[in-house]
Amino acid sequence: MDIAAAINQYGFPIIATFGMGYFIYYIWTWVTEQVDPILNESHMTLIGLIDRIRMLDNDLIRLNMKLDIVLQEREKARGVYKNNDNSSNSTDSNNDVSGLGGG
Protein backbone atom coordinates (compact mmCIF):
# COMPACT_ATOMS: atom_id res chain seq x y z
CA MET A 1 0.00 0.00 0.00
CA ASP A 2 1.44 3.33 -0.95
CA ILE A 3 1.15 6.54 1.06
CA ALA A 4 -1.31 8.20 -1.32
CA ALA A 5 -3.75 5.28 -1.04
CA ALA A 6 -3.37 5.24 2.78
CA ILE A 7 -4.06 8.98 2.97
CA ASN A 8 -7.05 8.53 0.67
CA GLN A 9 -8.44 5.67 2.77
CA TYR A 10 -7.67 6.89 6.35
CA GLY A 11 -7.12 10.62 5.95
CA PHE A 12 -4.05 12.79 6.34
CA PRO A 13 -4.35 13.44 10.12
CA ILE A 14 -4.36 9.73 10.95
CA ILE A 15 -1.34 8.98 8.72
CA ALA A 16 0.48 12.04 10.04
CA THR A 17 -0.19 10.82 13.62
CA PHE A 18 1.35 7.43 12.84
CA GLY A 19 4.34 9.13 11.20
CA MET A 20 4.83 11.43 14.20
CA GLY A 21 4.47 8.47 16.57
CA TYR A 22 7.22 6.59 14.72
CA PHE A 23 9.41 9.72 14.75
CA ILE A 24 8.94 10.13 18.50
CA TYR A 25 9.69 6.42 19.08
CA TYR A 26 12.86 6.67 16.95
CA ILE A 27 14.10 9.78 18.77
CA TRP A 28 13.29 8.24 22.18
CA THR A 29 15.26 5.06 21.46
CA TRP A 30 18.18 7.05 20.02
CA VAL A 31 18.34 9.29 23.08
CA THR A 32 18.06 6.46 25.61
CA GLU A 33 20.51 4.14 23.88
CA GLN A 34 23.18 6.52 22.58
CA VAL A 35 22.92 9.92 24.21
CA ASP A 36 22.15 8.96 27.84
CA PRO A 37 25.29 6.84 28.39
CA ILE A 38 27.48 9.59 26.97
CA LEU A 39 25.77 12.18 29.17
CA ASN A 40 26.30 10.01 32.25
CA GLU A 41 30.01 9.69 31.46
CA SER A 42 30.25 13.42 30.85
CA HIS A 43 28.43 14.10 34.11
CA MET A 44 30.91 12.01 36.08
CA THR A 45 33.81 13.73 34.31
CA LEU A 46 32.30 17.12 35.13
CA ILE A 47 31.95 16.19 38.80
CA GLY A 48 35.61 15.12 38.86
CA LEU A 49 36.71 18.36 37.25
CA ILE A 50 34.67 20.44 39.69
CA ASP A 51 36.29 18.59 42.60
CA ARG A 52 39.74 19.25 41.17
CA ILE A 53 38.95 22.93 40.67
CA ARG A 54 37.78 23.18 44.29
CA MET A 55 40.98 21.53 45.50
CA LEU A 56 43.07 23.92 43.40
CA ASP A 57 41.08 26.87 44.71
CA ASN A 58 41.70 25.75 48.28
CA ASP A 59 45.40 25.35 47.50
CA LEU A 60 45.53 28.84 46.01
CA ILE A 61 43.83 30.26 49.09
CA ARG A 62 46.35 28.52 51.36
CA LEU A 63 49.30 29.69 49.26
CA ASN A 64 47.96 33.24 49.23
CA MET A 65 47.65 33.19 53.01
CA LYS A 66 51.21 31.86 53.36
CA LEU A 67 52.49 34.53 50.98
CA ASP A 68 50.72 37.23 53.00
CA ILE A 69 52.29 35.91 56.20
CA VAL A 70 55.76 35.84 54.62
CA LEU A 71 55.35 39.40 53.35
CA GLN A 72 54.16 40.58 56.76
CA GLU A 73 57.11 38.90 58.48
CA ARG A 74 59.49 40.43 55.93
CA GLU A 75 58.06 43.88 56.64
CA LYS A 76 58.39 43.28 60.38
CA ALA A 77 61.99 42.16 59.94
CA ARG A 78 62.80 45.22 57.81
CA GLY A 79 61.18 47.43 60.40
CA VAL A 80 63.21 45.85 63.20
CA TYR A 81 66.37 46.10 61.09
CA LYS A 82 65.69 49.76 60.33
CA ASN A 83 64.99 50.43 64.00
CA ASN A 84 68.26 48.73 64.96
CA ASP A 85 70.14 50.82 62.40
CA ASN A 86 68.55 54.03 63.67
CA SER A 87 69.22 53.21 67.31
CA SER A 88 72.82 52.19 66.64
CA ASN A 89 73.42 55.36 64.60
CA SER A 90 71.96 57.56 67.32
CA THR A 91 74.01 55.82 70.01
CA ASP A 92 77.17 56.16 67.95
CA SER A 93 76.55 59.88 67.43
CA ASN A 94 75.79 60.29 71.13
CA ASN A 95 79.01 58.55 72.00
CA ASP A 96 80.96 60.74 69.58
CA VAL A 97 79.44 63.90 71.00
CA SER A 98 79.98 62.82 74.56
CA GLY A 99 83.54 61.81 73.72
CA LEU A 100 84.22 65.27 72.27
CA GLY A 101 82.62 67.09 75.12
CA GLY A 102 85.51 66.26 77.39
CA GLY A 103 83.76 63.48 79.25
MIDO-462168 format. One record per atom (N, C-alpha, C): x, y, z. Coordinates in steps of 0.02 Angstrom, whole numbers, padded with zeros to 5 digits, always signed. Example, Ala and Ser with C-alpha at 12.3 -4.5 7.8 and 13.67 -1.06 7.14 Angstrom:
! MIDO-462168
+00660-00284+00390
+00615-00225+00390
+00660-00165+00390
+00642-00112+00354
+00684-00053+00357
+00645+00002+00394
***
This chain:
! MIDO-462168
+00043-00059+00000
+00000+00000+00000
+00045+00062+00000
+00032+00106-00045
+00072+00166-00047
+00041+00221-00004
+00078+00274+00006
+00058+00327+00053
-00004+00364+00027
-00008+00374-00038
-00066+00410-00066
-00130+00370-00055
-00128+00306-00063
-00188+00264-00052
-00206+00264+00022
-00155+00262+00067
-00169+00262+00139
-00199+00329+00160
-00174+00383+00132
-00203+00449+00148
-00274+00453+00122
-00286+00425+00062
-00353+00426+00033
-00401+00384+00075
-00378+00328+00101
-00422+00284+00138
-00432+00307+00211
-00378+00328+00246
-00383+00345+00318
-00384+00419+00331
-00359+00459+00287
-00356+00531+00297
-00286+00553+00319
-00270+00614+00302
-00203+00640+00317
-00188+00643+00392
-00234+00667+00435
-00218+00672+00506
-00200+00605+00538
-00233+00552+00519
-00218+00486+00548
-00149+00463+00525
-00132+00470+00462
-00067+00449+00436
-00012+00492+00466
-00025+00557+00472
+00024+00602+00502
+00036+00584+00575
-00016+00563+00611
-00010+00541+00681
+00035+00480+00686
+00025+00431+00641
+00068+00372+00642
+00140+00390+00625
+00149+00434+00577
+00217+00456+00560
+00251+00492+00618
+00214+00535+00652
+00241+00571+00710
+00256+00523+00767
+00212+00474+00776
+00223+00423+00829
+00287+00385+00816
+00299+00365+00752
+00361+00329+00736
+00421+00375+00747
+00416+00438+00728
+00471+00486+00737
+00487+00493+00812
+00436+00500+00853
+00447+00507+00925
+00479+00443+00953
+00456+00385+00931
+00485+00321+00954
+00558+00317+00934
+00574+00336+00872
+00643+00333+00847
+00688+00380+00888
+00666+00441+00899
+00705+00489+00938
+00714+00464+01010
+00661+00437+01040
+00665+00412+01109
+00716+00357+01115
+00714+00308+01069
+00763+00253+01073
+00834+00278+01060
+00842+00325+01015
+00909+00353+01001
+00937+00388+01062
+00894+00427+01095
+00917+00465+01154
+00934+00417+01211
+00891+00367+01224
+00903+00323+01281
+00960+00274+01269
+00973+00256+01207
+01026+00207+01194
+01093+00239+01180
+01095+00297+01149
+01159+00326+01129
+01177+00389+01167
+01130+00432+01180
+01146+00496+01211
+01151+00490+01286
+01107+00454+01319
+01107+00448+01392
+01173+00421+01419
+01200+00366+01392
+01265+00342+01420
+01321+00393+01413
+01322+00429+01358
+01374+00480+01349
+01364+00537+01398
+01302+00556+01410
+01288+00609+01459
+01308+00588+01529
+01296+00525+01546
+01315+00500+01613
+01391+00502+01621
+01428+00481+01569
+01501+00484+01573
+01524+00557+01579
+01494+00600+01540
+01513+00671+01543
+01496+00701+01611
+01441+00680+01640
+01422+00705+01706
+01473+00685+01758
+01495+00623+01755
+01546+00600+01804
+01612+00637+01793
+01630+00649+01730
+01691+00686+01716
+01684+00758+01741
+01627+00788+01732
+01615+00856+01756
+01620+00859+01832
+01593+00810+01867
+01598+00809+01940
+01671+00804+01962
+01709+00762+01927
+01780+00756+01943
+01818+00821+01932
+01802+00855+01877
+01836+00918+01862
+01817+00972+01913
+01754+00973+01934
+01733+01022+01984
+01770+01010+02050
+01777+00946+02069
+01814+00930+02130
+01887+00952+02125
+01918+00941+02067
+01987+00962+02059
+01994+01038+02061
+01946+01073+02032
+01947+01147+02034
+01940+01171+02106
+01897+01139+02144
+01889+01159+02214
+01953+01147+02253
+01986+01090+02240
+02049+01077+02275
+02102+01128+02256
+02106+01145+02191
+02154+01196+02170
+02138+01264+02200
+02074+01280+02205
+02054+01343+02235
+02075+01346+02308
+02064+01290+02344
+02085+01288+02414
+02161+01294+02419
+02197+01261+02374
+02270+01267+02375
+02292+01339+02362
+02259+01372+02315
+02277+01442+02301
+02262+01487+02361
+02207+01474+02395
+02191+01513+02455
+02245+01503+02508
+02266+01440+02518
+02318+01426+02568
+02383+01460+02549
+02402+01454+02485
+02465+01485+02463
+02462+01560+02469
+02405+01590+02454
+02398+01662+02461
+02405+01683+02534
+02376+01644+02579
+02383+01659+02651
+02456+01654+02673
+02490+01602+02650
+02561+01593+02668
+02603+01651+02641
+02588+01671+02579
+02625+01727+02549
+02613+01791+02589
+02551+01802+02609
+02536+01861+02650
+02574+01860+02715
+02578+01802+02746
+02614+01795+02810
+02689+01808+02799
+02717+01781+02745
+02788+01792+02731
+02801+01866+02718
+02758+01898+02681
+02767+01970+02667
+02761+02011+02732
+02715+01993+02775
+02708+02029+02838
+02770+02019+02881
+02795+01958+02884
+02855+01945+02924
+02916+01982+02895
+02919+01986+02828
+02974+02022+02797
+02971+02096+02815
+02911+02124+02814
+02903+02194+02832
+02921+02205+02906
+02901+02158+02948
+02919+02164+03019
+02995+02161+03027
+03027+02115+02991
+03099+02108+02997
+03134+02171+02970
+03110+02199+02917
+03140+02261+02891
+03130+02318+02940
+03072+02319+02970
+03059+02371+03020
+03105+02364+03080
+03115+02304+03104
+03161+02292+03160
+03231+02309+03139
+03251+02290+03079
+03318+02305+03055
+03329+02380+03049
+03279+02416+03023
+03285+02488+03017
+03288+02520+03086
+03248+02494+03132
+03250+02521+03200
+03317+02509+03232
+03346+02451+03220
+03413+02436+03248
+03465+02482+03217
+03460+02496+03152
+03507+02541+03120
+03500+02611+03148
+03439+02635+03157
+03427+02702+03183
+03452+02707+03255
+03440+02657+03296
+03461+02661+03365
+03537+02655+03371
+03569+02615+03329
+03641+02610+03332
+03674+02674+03306
+03644+02705+03255
+03671+02768+03230
+03664+02823+03282
+03608+02826+03316
+03598+02878+03366
+03643+02866+03425
+03656+02804+03444
+03701+02791+03500
+03772+02807+03482
+03791+02792+03419
+03858+02808+03397
+03869+02884+03397
+03820+02921+03373
+03827+02994+03371
+03827+03022+03442
+03789+02992+03487
+03790+03015+03556
+03857+03001+03588
+03885+02943+03572
+03950+02927+03600
+04004+02975+03574
+03998+02992+03508
+04048+03037+03479
+04042+03106+03512
+03982+03129+03521
+03972+03195+03550
+03996+03195+03622
+03977+03142+03657
+03999+03141+03728
+04074+03133+03734
+04104+03098+03685
+04177+03090+03686
+04212+03156+03672
+04181+03200+03630
+04211+03263+03613
+04199+03315+03668
+04148+03305+03706
+04131+03355+03756
+04178+03355+03815
+04226+03312+03816
+04276+03313+03869
+04258+03266+03925
+04213+03217+03911
+04188+03174+03962
+04231+03125+03991
***
